[in-house]
Structures are given as structure tokens and as C-alpha cells.
Amino acid sequence: MLSALIFLLLSSTVSSAPLPSSNTASFDWNKINYVYAFGDSYSFIPGTFGESGFRQVFKTFHRFSFTPRQLYTDEIIPNRSSSGGSNWLQYLTECFVGLPAECPRQIWGFAHGGSDIDGALLPTAHDTGLQMSDQVRQWLEYGSYVLPKPAGQTLTTWWAGINDCTHMLNNETITDHDAFLDKTMESYFRLVSVAARNGLKTHLFLTVPPVDRSQFAETVRGGPQAYKEAINLFNDKLVARVAKYTKDNPEQTILSFNAAAFFTNILDHPQQFGFNDTKDFCSDCEDQEAFFWHNVEHPTDHVHRLLAKAIEGPFIAMNCILAILYPILCTLLASLAVNARRFSWNNIKYVYAFGDSYSFVQGTKGHANFSFIGDNLSPEFTPQDLLTNQIIPRNVSKFLTKKKEVAEWGRQALRAQIGLPLHHDFTIPLVDQVAQWVTYGSTVIPHPQDQTLTTWWIGINDTGDSNRNASIANFTTFWETEMRSYFKAVDLASSHGLNTHLFLNVPPEERSPGSLGDPGQLKDHINLFNSVLENHITQFANSHPGKCSPKPLSLPQYIQDDVIINATDAPCFLDNPAEFGFSDVTGFCTCADPAGYFWYTEMHTLIIPSRRALDELILDTGHPTQRVHQLLAEAVKDQLLSVGD
């Protein structure tokens, strides 16, 4: 579904977390046995054959080469990373000391302290330095034919840019930073392409953290503000290039983690993470747990430990849900990006929702089992109708706003679509939901800019109906037309004050009980829909640079077309449902308490007002149970909490 991008907005993770795509569907963290790392001091791992304080294996131009024996006997030196202890890669792989080949996951670190991306663009900071371009060349010439890299078992991490921003600012001959960083990105992704052509096809990209908030920023030409602007510019370009690379290379798996959002979240709320000092540092202190910074520009072991946990969490758990509902953090957290710099979930008081049955909230003034207020036969309502409309508690679509003073204003209608023929004459399609809100609700319900979030989740009925529509000859053209209608509605909402958007893509309905007989074609339709949606989210974000659009995870302080990671195999409820409280993920239950079931359905008679007669019994097996909605809400909320200044 979506290209393989995963923007990790995890705590800041996706909480800046890794988000999914059609390509990430094949990613399984439990099967990863080999991790390769390219980058700078934030990733370097000290080795007995490496330069002290800079990297795991040979790296100077005097010792650029190494033999297979030297590589395999190179041991990790404990507590010697840039954190003064272990770094995020060591925590992620549980490889802290000794031979990498004997670790639970083998970590092969080619990252080098002080590294820029390309030595042809910036001079090496010291004569023992190895730029990332040379790191890739060193791996290619001396390591690629020696170290294992089996498909499905190998992950390559890329974390660079801190030194590029620093050295760019300190170089007075570089006057056009925008053009310079464009060249840097060209070099960056040439290296990624080289690695991919030689077998490394699953990538994790991390954005540059806010080093402008360290004491080191005072030494950079222009000071912290110039440094911050350079880092933001670098990250914006990185996000865009990751999205392009993902789209251009559908056979590869691309994951992204918003390290900038992750660091920012901790720096803004240090006590929540066990820190009481984010300004100073104490390199010589035996216990640095309370410090964020180990020295002027490098975070402590504590920060790296949290970072690894934030990255791995979605790999192991959250992504499991995405495996079933790839939505959410999937491509959609695309918007939660660049523009999300102003976003704070803690400030959100109003949530507007447009979409279909996966989001509809039943209201006392709505059509029974279909809408919050009104229907297509009678869409109008008075301010009094709206403000006295009450939520009927049987609904499961409101966990995101639970336990929070948030007013949720639902405009969804069950079986709603974007522009296809309606299932029922009372169904309100998405474009009309927005028109209904503009006409009757926009002047009644508050929507202050920094306190309002709008959610968009549509496409389930469109993909299902188009799958059965023999008159559609060109589905790419068809979905482009549908998306233009979709985003015309988004533009209309935006022009009336809804400027913070959360998009979700279509989950894998082909895995629902009603589709298990012949899921292939429906899966293709869903994948195409999500791919076109992802492109339009990117276009919308790029055309509204002043708006705040929180995707996953997608992803978050940078506007992206992100996506989230898909899931692992062993821990996921599809393969091990009992671990998540599920005992059945292929059947469904019409019972009052569908405990243990992933899929839920309800049989009810349907009255069609215009026909004044009893319609057919409705039995729909394509809806997940309350438990799934709860897990999904938790995953989304974690990501939203991680986003912001």
C-alpha cells in the first residue's frame, strides 16, 4: 500500500514511530539479523580496529582497507560511543560488547564521528575522518562480499546531516544554503542507490535532531537560530527525498524516523522522561541519567536508550495493528510533518471527523446506525440541533478523544464514499459532509487554529465498489479523478478554518471475513488507492506550507508523505492473536460481547425513508471490533503526543 515509507514519528516516536506502505508489508523486525549503519558520531560504534572515539572498523585513509579476518575479529568496545556509554544501535541490536557476529542481531558499524555526507562537497574535518561517501565505498570494496545481507533479514540505517549543517554554516564560501543542500541530497541518495544495487534494500532514515539546542550551537556561525534554520531546511529536503526515493523504488522497503521530533519532545518535557537538566552536561559524572547532554553536542546513554525503544516499539507492537489496518500511521501521517512544528496534542480541544463507518460516531440527531447528525435526505440542522446532539455510547469510534476534554464533531456516514453511486439515498458522501459542515456547522462549532484537529478516513467503500464496477477501464485515471474531489473537499474545509489534518489510508479490507475467498483484486485496488492518496497528501502539504498538518507517523515535524511501518510476524495478533487478546482473526461475531474477535458485524434491518419500506437485512463483516479501535487509538495518540515543538 503506499510506498514503503515509514515515517517514524515516535515519542516522537512515531511516538515519532516507523510508519507502513505496500512495501513495508514485507518488513518483519523479528527476522532482522543484520544491521548496517552509515552516518556520523550519533551512530558510530567503537571497535578494537577502529580509530579511538570514531568508529568500529578501519576508517582512516592510512587504514582504509581491512581483511575479512580483521573484520570478523573486530570487537565492540563497551561504553565508548559518543554518549559515554552505549548508543541507540547497540540498544536496538543488544550488541554492546565483543564480536558482532555473536550478538542477538549483528551490528556492522561503518559510521564515523565527524562525518559529512560527501567529501567532494565539504572538506574532511580531520585527517582520520571518513565521510559517508567513503564509508559506503569502504563497505562496498571490503565488506559487501564478506558480510551477510540476506533479503528480509537485513536493515540499513542512515543518520547524517548534523556535521553538514555545521560545516555549511561555518564555510563562508557557501552562500546559497538551499542549493548546497540540494547537492548534498543528490550525493546522499546516490549512496543509498549504490548500497541498494549491492544488496542493501531495507533502509531506515533518521532526521537531524535539534542540536541547535545544545551548547555547541553557540560556536556555529550565526548561532542557534541559524543552526536551527539549517537543520529544518535539511530535514525538509530529506523528507522530500525519502518520499521520492520510496516512490521510485517500490521494490525496496523504506522506513523513516523523525529523530528531530523525538528529541524535541524530550527537551520540551524533560521530567516526563527522567531528565532534570537539558542545558548543561557532565562528561565526567559517573551517573549521567538526569542529563540530556553528555557533552556539548552529544546526548547521553539515557537518550540513546529511549531512542532505541521508540524506534523498536512500533516495529514490535504498533505495526502489528497496522498490518491489519495499515492506515493510520501509514501513509497518512504524511501530513504530520514539516508543518507539524506548531502541533501539540495537549492543546487540542476540538476534533472534526469526515469519512465513513470506521469513524462515524452515532448521534441522537443522526440517522440510526449511519450518522452523527442529519442524512442526505435531510442534511440541514439548526445550531440548537447541533449543540444538543448527544453521542450514543454504543459507538467505538471515539477512543481517541476519551479521557480528554475534547469535543468530537462527527460528519461521517456509514458506507460513505467520495464520488461513486451511493449505497443508500440517505448516505452523505465525503464532499457533501464537508459542504454540510460549511453550511450549517462552521459558524456554530469553535475551531481555533491551534486547538483543532480534523481527521480524514475514507476509501473503504470506494475501493470495494470500484472492484465490482465493470465500467471502470482505467483505475489510475479513475482514482486521480476521485482524489481531486477528495482534496477539493479538504481545501474547502481548510479555507473555512480547519488547518490541521490527519489522514488515514484504507486498511487491508481484503483480509476481512467477507473478502477471504478472492482477496487478490481488492488488495490491488486498495494498494492503488493508497498510492494515489499518498501522492495527493504530498501535493496538498507542499501547496499549503503555512498550514499545520499532523502521518504518520507518518513522520513528525516535517511534512511528508510518510507512511508507517508494517509489522512483524511473531508478535502480531494475526499470527499470535492471543498475545493481543484475540482468539479469532478470520471469522466474525454478531454477539453483544465479541471478546477475542478481530472482526465484528451487526445484523439489523434498514429502513429507507424515501421508499417508506423495509430494506434488506444488513450483514457487514468488514468492521473491526472495539478492541482493534482501542489499540488503533492508542497508537495514533502516542504519535500525536510525540509531535510538536
C-alpha positions as MATLAB code, in Angstrom:
seq = 'MLSALIFLLLSSTVSSAPLPSSNTASFDWNKINYVYAFGDSYSFIPGTFGESGFRQVFKTFHRFSFTPRQLYTDEIIPNRSSSGGSNWLQYLTECFVGLPAECPRQIWGFAHGGSDIDGALLPTAHDTGLQMSDQVRQWLEYGSYVLPKPAGQTLTTWWAGINDCTHMLNNETITDHDAFLDKTMESYFRLVSVAARNGLKTHLFLTVPPVDRSQFAETVRGGPQAYKEAINLFNDKLVARVAKYTKDNPEQTILSFNAAAFFTNILDHPQQFGFNDTKDFCSDCEDQEAFFWHNVEHPTDHVHRLLAKAIEGPFIAMNCILAILYPILCTLLASLAVNARRFSWNNIKYVYAFGDSYSFVQGTKGHANFSFIGDNLSPEFTPQDLLTNQIIPRNVSKFLTKKKEVAEWGRQALRAQIGLPLHHDFTIPLVDQVAQWVTYGSTVIPHPQDQTLTTWWIGINDTGDSNRNASIANFTTFWETEMRSYFKAVDLASSHGLNTHLFLNVPPEERSPGSLGDPGQLKDHINLFNSVLENHITQFANSHPGKCSPKPLSLPQYIQDDVIINATDAPCFLDNPAEFGFSDVTGFCTCADPAGYFWYTEMHTLIIPSRRALDELILDTGHPTQRVHQLLAEAVKDQLLSVGD';
ca = [
       0.000    0.000    0.000;
       1.804    3.156   -0.083;
       5.302    3.076   -0.977;
       7.467    1.658    1.634;
       7.912    4.697    3.662;
       7.657    4.704    7.297;
       7.937    7.920    8.985;
       8.665    7.215   12.443;
       7.215    9.864   14.437;
       7.506    8.058   17.716;
       7.605    9.546   21.085;
       8.197   11.389   18.900;
       8.488    8.377   18.262;
       6.322    7.552   15.601;
       5.760    8.470   19.163;
       7.938    9.669   16.047;
       7.465    5.954   15.031;
       8.151    3.982   11.944;
       5.103    4.158    9.665;
       3.960    1.392    6.622;
       3.411    1.049    2.925;
       2.826   -1.609    0.443;
       6.490   -2.398    0.607;
       6.721   -2.368    4.345;
       4.215   -5.155    4.375;
       7.187   -7.481    3.958;
       9.171   -5.953    6.830;
       9.452   -8.120    9.929;
      11.694   -6.887   12.732;
      11.781  -10.347   14.279;
      13.528  -11.641   11.179;
      16.188   -8.919   11.080;
      19.555  -10.477   11.935;
      21.958   -7.981   10.349;
      22.060   -4.210   10.806;
      24.403   -1.976    8.810;
      24.984    1.615    9.922;
      26.241    4.626    7.961;
      26.462    8.128    9.383;
      28.253   10.205   11.992;
      29.110   10.176   15.698;
      25.494    9.643   16.730;
      25.769    6.156   15.195;
      29.441    5.242   15.447;
      30.277    2.107   17.404;
      33.780    1.808   18.914;
      35.770   -1.193   17.710;
      39.209   -2.583   18.520;
      40.292   -1.983   14.911;
      38.684    1.443   14.731;
      40.038    4.923   15.351;
      39.608    5.760   19.022;
      36.421    7.726   19.521;
      35.343    7.494   15.915;
      34.276    4.075   14.679;
      34.017    0.343   14.711;
      36.226   -0.779   11.816;
      39.234    0.636    9.971;
      38.482    4.034    8.684;
      41.375    6.325    8.073;
      42.853    6.734    4.653;
      46.011    5.201    6.097;
      43.984    2.201    7.204;
      41.045    2.320    4.810;
      41.228   -1.344    3.850;
      40.810   -4.403    6.025;
      40.828   -8.153    5.559;
      37.874  -10.461    6.197;
      39.693  -11.826    9.226;
      40.238   -8.349   10.666;
      36.580   -7.529   10.151;
      35.288  -10.659   11.836;
      37.699  -10.370   14.772;
      36.978   -6.660   15.320;
      35.325   -6.409   18.741;
      32.980   -3.754   20.067;
      34.483   -1.795   22.963;
      31.819   -1.210   25.635;
      30.815    2.244   26.882;
      32.910    4.140   24.347;
      30.309    5.596   21.996;
      29.680    9.346   21.694;
      27.201    9.056   24.579;
      29.877    7.984   27.015;
      28.031    4.671   27.213;
      26.148    2.730   24.543;
      24.285    4.210   21.588;
      20.885    3.619   20.027;
      22.152    0.988   17.591;
      23.658   -1.043   20.388;
      20.398   -0.930   22.318;
      18.420   -1.743   19.189;
      20.554   -4.810   18.409;
      21.515   -5.684   22.013;
      25.099   -5.727   20.785;
      27.149   -3.993   23.494;
      30.493   -5.755   23.653;
      32.591   -8.337   21.855;
      32.177   -9.805   18.382;
      29.195   -8.516   16.368;
      28.727  -11.970   14.851;
      27.919  -13.315   18.317;
      25.222  -10.716   19.097;
      21.442  -11.370   19.002;
      21.421   -9.068   15.976;
      24.713   -8.393   14.265;
      25.583   -4.690   14.041;
      28.179   -3.696   11.454;
      29.001   -0.057   12.016;
      30.610    1.946    9.238;
      29.506    5.279   10.711;
      32.300    7.697   11.620;
      32.466   10.548   14.108;
      32.649   13.973   12.471;
      31.420   12.663    9.134;
      29.763   14.746    6.448;
      27.803   13.135    3.644;
      30.167   13.823    0.738;
      33.831   14.784    0.905;
      33.540   16.301   -2.563;
      31.228   18.971   -1.142;
      32.810   19.607    2.251;
      36.428   19.099    3.324;
      37.090   16.378    5.871;
      37.179   17.805    9.394;
      40.270   15.791   10.375;
      42.758   13.631    8.522;
      41.445   10.439   10.078;
      37.886   11.252    9.077;
      35.770    9.178    6.746;
      32.858   10.891    5.025;
      29.707    8.879    4.447;
      30.561    8.586    0.763;
      33.811    6.887    1.788;
      32.022    4.730    4.343;
      29.830    3.284    1.608;
      32.853    2.821   -0.655;
      34.751    1.078    2.135;
      31.839   -1.289    2.768;
      31.452   -1.921   -0.959;
      35.134   -2.717   -1.553;
      35.965   -4.640    1.603;
      32.772   -5.653    3.370;
      29.954   -6.242    0.888;
      31.251   -9.609   -0.289;
      32.226  -10.732    3.230;
      29.313   -9.767    5.478;
      25.884  -11.439    5.112;
      22.980   -9.357    3.820;
      20.105  -11.755    3.100;
      16.892  -10.148    1.905;
      14.297   -9.877    4.644;
      16.943  -10.242    7.345;
      18.942   -7.056    6.783;
      18.306   -3.444    7.817;
      20.499   -0.479    6.857;
      20.374    2.721    8.914;
      21.238    6.187    7.623;
      21.686    9.061   10.077;
      23.695   12.006    8.832;
      23.419   15.758    8.392;
      24.473   17.278   11.712;
      28.000   17.967   10.531;
      26.831   19.011    7.073;
      24.672   21.747    8.613;
      27.505   22.790   10.928;
      30.228   22.879    8.299;
      27.962   24.541    5.745;
      27.282   27.437    8.120;
      30.933   27.741    9.115;
      32.034   27.840    5.477;
      31.752   31.463    4.355;
      32.139   30.475    0.701;
      28.771   28.695    0.796;
      26.217   31.462    0.396;
      23.263   29.584   -1.096;
      22.293   27.048    1.549;
      19.245   25.841   -0.333;
      21.242   24.960   -3.445;
      24.049   23.441   -1.392;
      21.706   21.125    0.479;
      20.094   20.098   -2.806;
      23.537   18.936   -3.960;
      24.040   17.218   -0.628;
      20.791   15.295   -1.049;
      21.824   14.223   -4.539;
      25.006   12.774   -3.074;
      23.135   11.237   -0.140;
      20.730    9.269   -2.287;
      23.370    8.260   -4.798;
      24.998    6.481   -1.869;
      21.708    4.862   -0.903;
      21.281    3.695   -4.500;
      24.790    2.233   -4.542;
      24.070    0.329   -1.347;
      20.750   -0.903   -2.750;
      22.306   -2.116   -6.008;
      24.676   -4.158   -3.894;
      22.082   -5.857   -1.752;
      21.019   -3.398    0.976;
      17.364   -2.814    0.154;
      15.700   -2.164    3.505;
      16.529    1.311    4.795;
      15.804    3.333    7.924;
      16.366    7.095    7.640;
      16.558    9.420   10.643;
      16.179   13.185   10.542;
      18.708   15.562   12.088;
      17.960   16.196   15.778;
      17.759   19.741   17.235;
      21.449   20.130   18.026;
      20.712   23.860   17.878;
      19.511   23.402   21.466;
      22.921   22.206   22.644;
      25.742   24.402   23.924;
      27.629   23.570   20.750;
      25.193   25.743   18.773;
      26.788   28.851   20.267;
      30.018   28.035   18.395;
      28.357   27.747   14.994;
      28.479   30.791   12.727;
      25.123   32.561   13.041;
      24.367   30.990   16.409;
      21.469   28.736   17.446;
      18.872   30.414   15.225;
      20.891   29.998   12.036;
      21.692   26.439   13.087;
      18.026   25.680   13.677;
      17.069   27.057   10.268;
      19.761   24.997    8.558;
      18.647   21.820   10.333;
      14.993   22.436    9.460;
      15.905   23.041    5.825;
      17.991   19.870    5.732;
      15.167   17.834    7.256;
      12.564   19.231    4.893;
      14.706   18.227    1.947;
      15.483   14.836    3.460;
      11.820   14.044    3.971;
      11.041   15.016    0.399;
      13.889   12.900   -0.960;
      12.933    9.899    1.153;
       9.413   10.165   -0.244;
      10.705   10.389   -3.811;
      13.112    7.513   -3.320;
      10.304    5.435   -1.858;
       8.072    6.132   -4.820;
      10.832    5.490   -7.364;
      11.901    2.211   -5.747;
       8.761    0.241   -4.887;
      10.778   -2.970   -4.600;
      12.680   -1.589   -1.612;
      11.481   -1.115    1.963;
      11.918    2.409    3.285;
      11.439    3.345    6.904;
      11.782    6.793    8.383;
      12.115    8.043   11.927;
      11.599   11.633   12.985;
      14.511   11.972   15.369;
      14.001   15.737   15.380;
      10.516   15.349   16.835;
      11.708   12.694   19.262;
      14.491   14.893   20.681;
      12.266   17.968   20.734;
       9.593   16.167   22.708;
      12.098   15.180   25.394;
      13.715   18.618   25.514;
      10.298   20.240   25.903;
       9.092   17.776   28.564;
      12.292   16.529   30.214;
      10.816   15.455   33.545;
       8.398   13.108   31.817;
      11.423   11.179   30.585;
      13.522   11.313   33.746;
      15.741   14.303   32.929;
      16.227   17.359   35.127;
      18.928   19.122   33.078;
      18.707   19.772   29.336;
      21.126   22.720   29.211;
      24.354   21.639   30.858;
      26.375   18.451   30.649;
      28.708   16.488   32.856;
      31.002   14.246   30.832;
      32.953   13.178   33.903;
      29.969   12.334   36.081;
      29.624    8.646   36.786;
      25.830    8.914   36.778;
      24.507   10.970   33.856;
      20.935    9.624   33.880;
      19.467   13.031   34.749;
      21.414   14.833   32.000;
      20.234   15.067   28.401;
      23.639   16.080   27.044;
      26.802   14.044   27.591;
      28.971   16.834   26.176;
      28.482   19.991   24.133;
      26.767   18.239   21.226;
      26.156   14.564   22.007;
      23.272   13.147   24.068;
      23.732   10.735   26.944;
      23.297    6.985   27.041;
      19.847    7.611   28.559;
      18.708    9.460   25.429;
      20.041    6.735   23.134;
      18.249    4.108   25.191;
      14.940    5.946   24.846;
      15.569    6.463   21.146;
      16.114    2.754   20.533;
      12.972    1.913   22.458;
      10.980    4.469   20.465;
      12.162    3.003   17.183;
      11.763   -0.629   18.152;
       8.355   -0.177   19.776;
       6.483    0.355   16.518;
       8.492   -2.443   14.931;
       7.232   -4.884   17.524;
       3.805   -3.767   18.547;
       2.163   -0.849   16.847;
       2.995   -2.127   13.459;
       1.083   -5.240   14.174;
      -2.090   -3.273   14.111;
      -1.001   -1.575   11.016;
      -0.545   -4.888    9.463;
      -4.240   -5.215    9.639;
      -5.321   -1.710    9.300;
      -2.323   -0.216    7.646;
      -3.929    3.003    7.998;
      -3.062    5.402   10.105;
       0.247    5.834   10.698;
       0.676    4.670    7.349;
       0.967    6.950    4.538;
      -1.012    9.355    6.085;
       0.965   10.512    8.692;
       2.362   12.134    5.854;
       0.953   15.326    6.768;
       2.036   15.227   10.252;
       5.182   16.600    9.098;
       7.049   19.610    8.401;
       4.159   21.691    9.176;
       3.518   19.868   12.379;
       6.026   22.050   14.107;
       3.191   24.011   15.695;
       1.120   20.970   16.595;
       0.562   19.897   20.193;
      -1.949   17.188   21.032;
      -2.180   18.524   24.566;
      -3.645   21.753   23.166;
      -6.288   20.049   21.023;
      -9.822   20.690   22.289;
     -11.847   20.098   19.121;
     -11.713   17.133   16.743;
     -13.637   17.181   13.459;
     -14.109   13.887   11.627;
     -15.027   13.243    7.991;
     -15.237    9.790    6.491;
     -17.150    6.513    6.637;
     -18.232    3.825    9.097;
     -14.740    3.352   10.510;
     -15.040    6.831   12.017;
     -18.729    7.581   12.331;
     -19.990    8.477   15.793;
     -23.677    7.798   16.389;
     -25.651   10.837   17.477;
     -29.179   11.272   18.780;
     -29.927   13.594   15.837;
     -28.306   11.308   13.268;
     -29.613    8.538   11.044;
     -29.701    5.335   13.116;
     -26.532    3.292   12.604;
     -25.267    5.725    9.990;
     -24.501    9.268   11.089;
     -23.922   11.786   13.861;
     -26.411   14.350   12.604;
     -28.719   14.502    9.601;
     -28.579   12.479    6.386;
     -28.551   13.082    2.649;
     -32.342   13.384    2.546;
     -32.358   15.997    5.285;
     -28.846   17.441    5.681;
     -29.863   20.735    7.267;
     -29.867   21.314   11.009;
     -30.107   24.279   13.361;
     -27.422   25.429   15.797;
     -29.680   24.151   18.579;
     -29.903   20.727   16.904;
     -26.142   20.538   16.656;
     -25.267   21.730   20.137;
     -27.832   19.477   21.830;
     -26.948   16.416   19.749;
     -25.624   13.686   22.035;
     -23.279   10.798   21.336;
     -24.885    7.387   21.765;
     -22.423    5.320   23.813;
     -22.624    2.105   21.769;
     -20.160    3.525   19.266;
     -16.491    2.517   19.178;
     -15.039    5.368   17.114;
     -14.311    7.817   19.895;
     -11.408    6.338   21.842;
      -9.021    8.984   20.569;
     -10.908   11.690   22.458;
     -11.652    9.589   25.540;
     -10.423   10.895   28.911;
      -9.618   14.250   27.342;
     -11.642   17.430   27.242;
     -12.184   17.239   23.546;
     -15.344   17.923   21.643;
     -15.675   15.499   18.730;
     -17.816   16.655   15.857;
     -18.506   13.721   13.525;
     -19.616   14.148    9.968;
     -19.136   10.569    8.848;
     -21.827    8.445    7.359;
     -21.807    4.666    7.274;
     -20.980    3.399    3.770;
     -19.938    6.893    2.689;
     -17.865    7.333   -0.457;
     -16.089   10.125   -2.255;
     -17.914   10.221   -5.573;
     -19.261    6.786   -6.547;
     -23.001    5.982   -6.644;
     -24.423    5.924   -3.129;
     -25.289    2.695   -1.351;
     -28.427    4.361    0.017;
     -30.155    7.594   -0.833;
     -29.647    8.899    2.699;
     -25.863    8.333    2.696;
     -23.835   11.546    2.773;
     -20.682   11.255    0.607;
     -17.495   12.901    1.807;
     -17.729   16.004   -0.364;
     -21.262   16.633    0.929;
     -20.206   16.020    4.535;
     -17.814   18.947    4.182;
     -20.437   21.063    2.445;
     -22.878   20.234    5.253;
     -20.353   21.378    7.857;
     -19.546   24.578    5.949;
     -23.216   25.471    5.537;
     -24.594   24.527    8.935;
     -21.744   23.920   11.344;
     -18.725   26.089   10.552;
     -20.191   29.203   12.145;
     -21.530   27.308   15.155;
     -18.789   24.992   16.356;
     -15.496   26.562   17.510;
     -12.340   25.681   15.587;
      -9.454   27.783   16.953;
      -6.363   27.117   14.879;
      -4.050   25.604   17.493;
      -6.795   23.687   19.296;
      -8.456   21.890   16.395;
      -7.661   18.639   14.588;
      -9.515   17.340   11.531;
      -9.404   13.639   10.666;
      -9.991   12.162    7.210;
     -10.567    8.433    6.726;
     -12.330    7.411    3.528;
     -11.909    4.956    0.671;
     -13.079    1.604    2.037;
     -16.377    1.770    0.174;
     -14.783    3.365   -2.886;
     -12.280    0.541   -3.295;
     -14.887   -2.135   -2.637;
     -17.434   -0.640   -5.039;
     -14.912    0.046   -7.802;
     -13.731   -3.549   -7.506;
     -17.209   -4.631   -8.582;
     -17.701   -1.921  -11.216;
     -17.025   -3.361  -14.676;
     -17.444    0.027  -16.378;
     -14.172    1.405  -14.965;
     -11.471    0.756  -17.567;
      -8.547    2.783  -16.204;
      -8.308    2.735  -12.429;
      -5.340    5.097  -12.212;
      -7.322    7.763  -14.051;
     -10.408    6.936  -12.005;
      -8.616    7.373   -8.673;
      -6.955   10.584   -9.800;
     -10.411   11.981  -10.512;
     -11.670   10.757   -7.138;
      -8.706   12.312   -5.343;
      -9.283   15.661   -6.968;
     -12.774   15.606   -5.468;
     -11.387   14.432   -2.135;
      -8.828   17.219   -1.855;
     -11.195   19.830   -3.191;
     -13.220   18.996   -0.082;
     -10.093   19.239    2.079;
      -9.318   22.624    0.524;
     -12.859   23.773    1.253;
     -12.517   22.751    4.895;
      -9.128   24.447    5.072;
     -10.476   27.674    3.615;
     -13.053   27.728    6.428;
     -10.547   27.353    9.231;
      -9.706   23.644    9.532;
      -5.965   23.749    9.018;
      -4.600   20.783   10.956;
      -5.268   17.491    9.217;
      -4.730   13.822    9.993;
      -5.171   11.491    7.007;
      -5.611    7.735    7.245;
      -5.410    5.354    4.344;
      -7.528    2.325    3.536;
      -6.810   -0.720    5.719;
      -6.441   -4.226    4.227;
     -10.117   -4.998    3.842;
      -9.130   -7.918    1.642;
      -8.344   -9.719    4.899;
     -11.843   -9.324    6.298;
     -14.055  -12.441    6.503;
     -16.215  -11.339    3.588;
     -13.224  -10.968    1.279;
     -11.116  -14.001    2.125;
     -12.482  -16.023   -0.783;
     -10.945  -13.854   -3.519;
      -8.889  -11.054   -1.949;
      -6.304  -10.511   -4.690;
      -8.088   -7.967   -6.874;
      -9.415   -5.980   -3.920;
      -5.912   -5.818   -2.475;
      -4.644   -4.356   -5.765;
      -7.401   -1.737   -5.738;
      -6.602   -0.757   -2.154;
      -2.886   -0.521   -2.898;
      -3.510    1.723   -5.897;
      -5.933    3.918   -3.953;
      -3.426    4.365   -1.126;
      -0.605    5.117   -3.534;
      -2.619    7.850   -5.270;
      -3.755    9.160   -1.876;
      -0.165    9.380   -0.697;
       0.773   11.466   -3.730;
      -2.112   13.857   -3.177;
      -1.282   14.257    0.503;
       2.216   15.274   -0.529;
       0.861   17.716   -3.102;
      -1.536   19.200   -0.569;
       1.218   19.583    2.014;
       3.560   21.219   -0.483;
       0.868   23.634   -1.648;
      -0.022   24.637    1.923;
       3.358   25.327    3.534;
       1.813   27.597    6.105;
      -0.702   25.041    7.311;
      -0.170   22.620   10.140;
      -0.886   19.059    9.093;
      -0.074   16.444   11.605;
       1.219   10.742    9.439;
       2.127    9.096   10.315;
       3.672    8.522   11.773;
       3.883    9.081    9.218;
       6.718   11.106   10.346;
       6.666   14.184   12.608;
       7.716   17.528   12.391;
       8.359   17.531    8.784;
       5.813   17.437    6.217;
       5.920   14.394    4.489;
       4.257   11.941    2.650;
       5.183    9.483    5.163;
       3.969    6.187    5.960;
       4.279    3.838    8.722;
       5.844    0.636    9.249;
       4.163   -2.607    8.773;
       4.557   -5.319   11.116;
       6.415   -8.078   12.478;
       5.395  -11.613   12.300;
       5.697  -13.367   15.612;
       4.321  -10.683   17.896;
       1.411   -9.728   15.636;
      -2.063  -10.838   16.528;
      -2.638  -12.355   13.110;
      -0.025  -14.996   13.841;
      -0.171  -14.881   17.622;
      -3.584  -13.354   18.324;
      -3.637  -14.447   21.953;
      -0.839  -12.001   22.747;
      -3.187   -9.158   21.844;
      -6.339  -10.646   23.287;
      -7.632  -12.105   20.008;
      -8.655  -15.716   19.501;
     -10.110  -15.300   16.000;
      -8.843  -13.046   13.181;
     -10.578  -14.697   10.207;
     -14.126  -15.116   11.455;
     -16.533  -12.610   12.960;
     -19.067  -12.372   15.725;
     -22.531  -10.829   15.876;
     -22.613  -11.301   19.632;
     -23.021   -8.476   22.126;
     -19.547   -9.049   23.530;
     -17.217  -10.082   20.670;
     -14.285  -10.647   23.005;
     -11.471  -12.424   21.227;
     -12.628  -11.488   17.726;
     -10.820   -9.080   15.439;
     -13.813   -8.627   13.135;
     -17.279   -7.611   14.267;
     -20.578   -7.380   12.465;
     -24.126   -6.460   13.342;
     -27.303   -7.632   11.698;
     -30.058   -5.069   11.553;
     -32.963   -4.107    9.358;
     -32.658   -0.949    7.369;
     -35.493    1.485    6.803;
     -35.199    3.574    3.653;
     -37.203    6.760    4.343;
     -37.690    7.638    0.691;
     -39.103    4.190   -0.037;
     -41.131    4.060    3.167;
     -40.445    0.335    3.225;
     -38.254   -2.247    4.878;
     -34.973   -2.780    3.099;
     -32.758   -5.859    3.308;
     -31.048   -7.229    6.388;
     -27.563   -5.794    6.657;
     -24.697   -8.145    7.463;
     -21.330   -6.482    7.041;
     -18.209   -8.393    8.092;
     -15.699   -5.682    7.238;
     -15.550   -3.813   10.527;
     -13.027   -4.389   13.317;
     -14.092   -4.813   16.926;
     -13.858   -2.313   19.748;
     -10.573   -3.875   20.862;
      -8.992   -3.041   17.495;
     -10.240    0.536   17.696;
      -8.759    0.852   21.171;
      -5.361   -0.385   20.012;
      -5.511    1.880   16.983;
      -6.419    4.915   19.097;
      -3.522    4.209   21.447;
      -1.110    4.022   18.525;
      -2.406    7.252   16.999;
      -2.419    9.092   20.308;
       1.162    8.058   21.009;
       2.167    9.545   17.706;
       0.204   12.728   18.209;
       1.758   13.203   21.639;
       5.172   12.940   20.064;
       4.553   15.698   17.574;
       5.044   19.396   18.079;
       7.532   21.996   19.125;
];
